[in-house]
Amino acid sequence: MERKWSVLVLVLVVAAAAAYLALGGGEMAGKGRYRRVLVVGIDGMDPKITSKLMDEGRLPNFKMLGKTGTFMRLNTSIPPNSPVAWTSIATGSNPGKHSIFDFIIRDPRTYTPKLSLSNTKGGTSGTYYESFVTADSFWKITSDAGVPTDIVRWPVTFPPEDIKGGMLSGLGVPDIKGFLSGYTYYTSEKGVTSEKASNRIVEVSRDRGKISTLVWGPKTVRAGEIVDVTAPMEVKVSSDGKSTTLAVDGKDYPVSSGGWSGWVRAKFGVNMFKSVYGTFKAYLAGTDPFRMYVTAIQIDPENPVVGISKPDGYSGELARDVGLYYTLWIPEETDGYIDGRLDKAAFLAQVGEIESERDAMFWREFNLFMKRDSGIFAFVYDSSDRVQHMTWNQTLLTTDGDVVLDDAIIRYYEGKDRFIGEVLSRIDDKTLLLIISDHGFTTFERGVSMNRWLVDNGYMTLREEPPEGDDGGLFKYVDWKKTKAYSLGFNSIYVNAKGREGSGIVTDRKAVAREIARKLEAYTDPKSGRTVVYKAHLREDVYAGGHLYEAPDIIVGFYPGYRMAWQTAIGGLTPTVLVENTKKWRGDHLMDPSFVPGVLFSNVKIDRESASQMDVAPTVLDAVGVKVPESMDGRSLLTA
């Protein structure tokens, strides 16, 4: 009897092991070259800047890593648009398979612009979100194979996915209003305005050293009307005018003049049964006149109004260990800096605080990761992108000038070099390190009003010209019955195809797309004499897969110095095709991908002359012995 039980147990163990391995179980992953893979994303890290600073001796750890391992350019996506690039990296596939084509896409039946980061839905239980991504990311594949996998702040991961580990969503997470930006500016000055409806200007007055005002939270429906839910806030100004105290929900929060507050938590009573919590920080610019800036109200990671992590409690666990942190997709207050509500010092101070929060998250997860026998850990830093957007200094169109690096950019790169030095000192030879960026950077000096170009060249017809001060957003003045093509997003042109668009008239879509592409590539800037468009890519030439039909008909690749005008992004236009960029947002990457490659560093020598973003996911899988799906377009960098 005892022998029969022994044989039965042995049979069951062998059968279970065979089934586990057949599914790609944990020990199957052990057949790979590495036990662990660490992926560090640094959004917008530019190979030109990196090489320059390495040559100057400012990045000794990156330089050493490049010599002992690998440093090369990482070819970016078409277009080099952050959601497109990070999704291509994650899935190892081109947009024709993963279906992310631009920051902003459209409903072809209504021409309505919408964000590609997530799809907002409404149901009986309220608002919920769905991802537009249609290809499996490497973390889904490693999780299914039984490999512990943690993903923190990777872009286009909202809503979060269930994986064998923890996921904290990054690019795509809204604030508690469901918006993606929006500050509040409290001031005793008169006549202050903002161009964006999402930014709120609040005029306040002081009564015996106190200001009574509100904090604006989510919206709700009351008596059939959509209304703002607010929470009371009292601001007490010190007698010397050098500081204030914010009283919110029974707690006091000090704010010094010229400084940021700590985290403030506010409770918003949506109805008698439900309350929503949000968090924010305040910057006190001055007390005479009174000027106080409040960030977008973030989703509270300990009390999230919608899930921003998997498992659901993971965001709260992080907060309890490292403190409250920014949860918004792009938390850096670029609008406030552009509008002059924040000065450069305040903007960069906030960036420093965000970096400190991310570092605390990283090291918490890194220490757990290194204790495991196997696993994947991917973490993305993205303040690097915003620092370069806001402090870029180059004038290619007028002087052919080289980039003069702002101290803020240099300090950021140097900080990441020290960080990488610490990482290198704490990993072992069983851990593959991949440091990647989604794109590089170049100058943005003139915006291209693509819909105006289409009007001027006979492809778009307006019912009437927009009045002065009206950019005609959302295609307000377009006569669709006479329009052959339209543009929205940051790199996209669509043909008004019959049977596809709601009021489509074009029967030969490809012929019209080819004609527009040819004319665009011949278009020159009358002011500089330069060619504006390097390559107008036809979708069939650059994409393949089951979602090709969703792609823009033309993907515009600009020369450095040019980028789609802001008005084009939401279906608007300006009186002239070319518009001078006068904003602080002077650096960008929404040009042709050939001009803005990313970087790839690794602690292993890679036998390649070049690499594609789509090679990253297959490399991660190959490193831990998980089979690379045939559907992926990239191939492992670990094979010659």
NUKELUM-920189 format. One record per residue (C-alpha): residue in one letter; x, y, z. Coordinates in steps of 0.5 Angstrom, whole numbers, plus 2048, in hexadecimal, padded with zeros to 3 digits. Example, Ala and Ser with C-alpha at 12.3 -4.5 7.8 and 13.67 -1.06 7.14 Angstrom:
BEGIN
a8197F7810;s81B7FE80E;
This chain:
BEGIN
m800800800;e806805802;r8098037FB;k8038057F7;w80280B7FB;s80980D7F9;v80880B7F2;l80280F7F2;v8058157F5;l80B8157F0;v8068157EA;l80281B7EC;v80981F7EE;v80C81D7E7;a80581F7E3;a8048257E7;a80B8277E5;a80A8257DE;a80482A7DE;y80782F7E1;l80D82F7DC;a80982F7D6;l8058357D9;g80C8397D9;g80C8387E1;g81283B7E5;e8178367E4;m8168367DD;a81883E7DE;g81E83B7E1;k8218387DB;g82283F7D8;r8298427D9;y8278477DF;r8238467E5;r82184D7E5;v8208537E0;l82085A7E3;v81D85F7DE;v81E8677DF;g81A86B7DB;i81D8737DA;d8188767D6;g81B87B7D1;m8228797D2;d82687C7CC;p82C8787C9;k82F87F7C7;i82F8827CE;t83187B7D1;s83787B7CD;k8398827CE;l8388817D5;m83C87B7D5;d84287E7D1;e8428847D6;g84387F7DC;r83C8817DF;l83987A7DE;p83E8757E1;n83A86F7E2;f83686F7DC;k83D8707D8;m84086A7DC;l8398667DB;g83A8687D3;k8418657D3;t84085F7D7;g83985D7D4;t8358617CF;f8338687CD;m8308697C6;r82A86D7C3;l82386A7C4;n81F86B7BE;t81886E7C0;s81186D7BD;i80E8707B8;p80B8757BA;p8108767C0;n80A8787C4;s80B8757CC;p8058717CC;v80786E7C5;a80E86D7C7;w80D86A7CE;t8078657CB;s80C8637C6;i8118627CB;a80D85E7D0;t8098597CA;g80F8587C5;s80A85A7C0;n8098607BB;p8038647BC;g7FF8607B7;k7FF85B7BC;h7FE85F7C2;s7FA8647C0;i7FD86A7C3;f7FE86F7BD;d7FE8767C1;f7FD87A7C7;i7F687C7C4;i7F28787C0;r7EB8787BD;d7E48757BC;p7E48747B5;r7DC8757B5;t7DC87B7B8;y7E387E7B7;t7E387F7BF;p7EA87F7C2;k7EC87B7C8;l7F28797CC;s7F58727CA;l7F88717D1;s7F186E7D3;n7EA86E7D1;t7E58717D6;k7DE86D7D7;g7D886E7DB;g7D48687DE;t7CF8677E4;s7D48687E9;g7D786E7E6;t7DD8707E2;y7E386A7E0;y7E886A7DB;e7EB8657D6;s7F28657D3;f7F28657CB;v7F88617CB;t7F785B7C7;a7FE8577C8;d8008537CE;s8068577D1;f80C8537D4;w8098537DB;k80384F7D9;i80784A7D6;t80C8497DB;s8068497E1;d8038447DD;a80A8407DD;g80A8407E4;v80F8467E5;p80F84B7EA;t80E8527E7;d80D8597EA;i80C85F7E5;v80C8667E8;r80A86C7E4;w80A8697DD;p80786D7D8;v80086B7D6;t7FE8667DB;f7F88697DE;p7F48667DF;p7F98617E3;e7F985A7E1;d7F98547E5;i8008517E5;k80484C7EA;g8078527EE;g8058597EF;m80385F7E9;l8038667EB;s80086A7E5;g80486F7E1;l8028747DB;g7FA8747DB;v7F88747E2;p7F387A7E3;d7F287F7E9;i7EC87E7ED;k7E88827E8;g7EA87D7E2;f7EE8837DF;l7F58827DD;s7F78897DF;g7F588F7E3;y7F78947E8;t7F48997ED;y7F78A07EE;y7F58A47F4;t7F68AB7F3;s7F48B27F6;e7F68B57F0;k7F08B77EB;g7EF8B57E4;v7F48AE7E4;t7F28A97DE;s7F48A37DB;e7F38A07D4;k7F18997D6;a7EA8987D9;s7EE8927DE;n7F28987E2;r7EE89B7E7;i7EF8A37E9;v7EC8A47F0;e7EC8AC7F2;v7ED8AC7FA;s7ED8B17FF;r7F08B1806;d7EC8B380C;r7F08B4812;g7F68AF810;k7F18AA80D;i7EE8A8807;s7E88A3806;t7E889F800;l7E78997FD;v7EA8937F9;w7E78907F3;g7E68897F3;p7E28847EE;k7DC8857EB;t7D58827EC;v7CE8827EA;r7C98867EF;a7C28877ED;g7C48867E6;e7C988A7E5;i7D18897E5;v7D488D7EB;d7DB88D7EE;v7DC88A7F5;t7E088F7F9;a7E488E800;p7E5895804;m7EC897805;e7EE89D80A;v7F58A0809;k7F88A480F;v7FD8A980D;s8038AA812;s8048B1815;d80A8B2811;g8078AF80B;k80D8AA80A;s8088A480B;t8018A180B;t7FE89B80E;l7F889880A;a7F389580E;v7EF88F80A;d7EB88A80D;g7ED88C814;k7F488B813;d7F9891812;y7FF89180D;p80489680D;v807899807;s80D89E806;s80D8A4801;g8118A17FB;g81089A7FD;w80C8947FC;s807891802;g80788A804;w802885801;v7FB888803;r7F5883803;a7EE886802;k7E7882803;f7E28837FE;g7DB881800;v7D887F7F9;n7D187D7FC;m7CF87B803;f7D1874802;k7D88757FE;s7DE8797FF;v7E487A7FB;y7EB87C7FD;g7F087F7F9;t7F78827FB;f7FB8887F8;k80188D7FA;a8018947FA;y8068997F8;l8068A07FC;a8098A57F7;g8078AB7FB;t8028AE800;d8028B67FE;p7FF8B57F9;f7FD8AE7FB;r7FF8A97F6;m7FE8A17F7;y7FE89C7F2;v7FB8957F3;t7FD88F7EF;a7F888B7EC;i7F48877F1;q7F78807F1;i7F48797F2;d7F68777F9;p7FA8717F9;e7F786E7FF;n7F08707FE;p7F08707F6;v7E98727F3;v7EB86D7ED;g7F08687ED;i7F786A7EB;s7FB8637ED;k7FA85C7ED;p7F98597F2;d7F485E7F4;g7F88607FB;y7FF8607F8;s7FE8687F7;g7FD8687FE;e802864800;l8078687FD;a80586E800;r80586B807;d80C869806;v80F870802;g80A875803;l8048787FF;y8068797F8;y80487C7F1;t7FF8787ED;l7FE87C7E7;w80087A7E1;i8048807E0;p8058837E7;e80A8897E5;e80688F7E5;t8088917DE;d8028957DC;g8038997E3;y80B89B7E0;i80889D7D9;d8038A17DC;g8088A57E1;r8048A37E7;l80A89F7E9;d8128A17E8;k81789D7E6;a81A89B7ED;a8138997EF;f8128957E9;l8198917EA;a8178917F1;q81188D7F0;v8158887EB;g81A8877F1;e8158857F5;i8128807F0;e81887D7EF;s81987C7F6;e8138787F7;r8148747F1;d81B8727F4;a8188707FA;m81386C7F6;f8198697F2;w81D8677F8;r8178647FB;e81685F7F6;f81D85E7F4;n81F85B7FA;l8198567FA;f81B8557F3;m8228537F4;k82084E7FA;r81C84A7F5;d81F8447F1;s81C8467EB;g81884C7E8;i8178527E4;f8178597E7;a81585F7E2;f8158667E4;v81486D7E0;y8178747E2;d8138797DE;s8158807E1;s81B8807DC;d8168817D7;r8138877DA;v81988A7DC;q81C88A7D5;h81588C7D2;m8158937D6;t81D8947D6;w81F8937CF;n8248987CC;q8258987C5;t82389C7BE;l8248977B8;l82089B7B4;t8238A27B5;t82B8A07B7;d82C8997B6;g82E8997BD;d8308937C1;v82C8927C7;v82F8967CD;l82D8917D3;d8298957D9;d82C8937DF;a8258907E1;i82688B7DC;i82E88A7DE;r82C8897E5;y8268847E3;y82B87F7DF;e8308807E4;g82B87E7EA;k8298787E5;d8318767E5;r8318767EC;f82B8717ED;i82E86C7E7;g83486C7EB;e83086A7F1;v82C8657ED;l8338627EA;s8368617F1;r83085D7F3;i82E8587EE;d8328527EC;d83484E7E6;k82D84A7E6;t8298507E5;l8298537DE;l82885B7DE;l82585F7D8;i8258667D9;i8208697D3;s81D8707D1;d8178707CC;h81A8767C8;g81F87C7C8;f81E8837C7;t81F8897C2;t81C8907C2;f8158927C0;e8158997BD;r80F89A7B9;g8098967B9;v8058937B3;s7FE8957B2;m7FC88F7AE;n7F58907AD;r7F78977AB;w7FC8937A6;l7F688F7A4;v7F18957A2;d7F789979E;n7F889379A;g7F1891799;y7F088B79D;m7EC88E7A2;t7E68937A2;l7E38977A7;r7DC89A7A7;e7DF8A07AA;e7E58A37AC;p7E68A37B4;p7E58AA7B7;e7EB8AD7BA;g7ED8A97C1;d7EA8A37BF;d7EE89D7BD;g7E88997BA;g7EA8937BF;l7E688C7BE;f7E588E7B6;k7E08937B8;y7E08977B1;v7E18917AD;d7DD88F7A7;w7DD8887A7;k7DA8877A0;k7DF88A79D;t7E58887A1;k7EA88379E;a7EF8827A4;y7F08857AC;s7F58857B1;l7F58847B9;g7FA8817BE;f8018837BD;n80387F7B7;s7FD87D7B4;i7F987E7AD;y7F387A7AB;v7EF87A7A5;n7E887B7A5;a7E68757A2;k7DF8737A0;g7DC86D7A4;r7E186E7A9;e7E08757AC;g7DA8787AE;s7D987C7A8;g7DF8797A4;i7DF87B79C;v7E687879A;t7E5872796;d7ED871794;r7F087279B;k7F786F799;a7F7874793;v7F587A797;a7FA87879D;r800877798;e7FE87E795;i7FE88279C;a80587E79E;r808880798;k806888798;l8088887A0;e80F88579E;a81088B799;y80D89079E;t8128967A0;d81289B7A6;p8128A27A2;k8158A57A8;s81B8A07A8;g81B89D7A1;r81C8967A5;t8188907A3;v81388F7A9;v8118877A8;y8178827A8;k81287D7A6;a80A87C7A6;h80A8747A7;l8048717A4;r80186C7A9;e8028667A5;d8098677A4;v80B8677AC;y8058637AF;a80385C7AF;g7FE8587B3;g7F68577B4;h7F585E7B6;l7F88627B0;y7F18647AE;e7F18687B5;a7F886C7B3;p7F88737B0;d7F98737A9;i7FF8777A9;i8048787AF;v80887F7AE;g80F87E7B0;f8128867B1;y8198887B0;p81C88B7B7;g8198927B8;y8128907B6;r80C88D7B9;m80588C7B9;a8028937BC;w7FE8927C2;q7F78947BF;t7F888E7BA;a7F88897C0;i7F188A7C1;g7EE88B7BA;g7F08937BA;l7F38987B5;t7F789E7B5;p7F78A47B0;t7FD8A27AD;v80189B7AC;l80789D7B0;v8068A07B7;e80C8A27BB;n80D89E7C2;t80D8A37C7;k80C89F7CD;k81189C7D2;w8108957CF;r8168967CA;g81888E7CA;d8148897C7;h8158827C3;l80F8827BF;m8138827B9;d81587D7B4;p8188777B8;s81E8777B4;f82087D7B8;v81E87B7BF;p8218747C1;g8218727C8;v82686F7CC;l8288687CE;f82D8667D3;s82E85F7D6;n83385B7DA;v8348567D5;k8378577CE;i8328577C9;d8358547C2;r8318597BE;e8328607BA;s82B8627BB;a8258607BF;s81E8627BF;q8198637C5;m81585D7C3;d81B8597C4;v81B85A7CC;a8158567CE;p8178507CA;t81E8517CE;v81B8517D4;l81784A7D3;d81D8477D0;a8218497D6;v81D8457DB;g81C83F7D6;v8148417D4;k8138407CD;v8128467C8;p80B8467C5;e80C8467BD;s80784C7BD;m80C8507C0;d8108547BA;g8168557BE;r81C8507C0;s82084F7C6;l8268537C7;l82A84D7CA;t82A8497C4;a82F84B7BE;
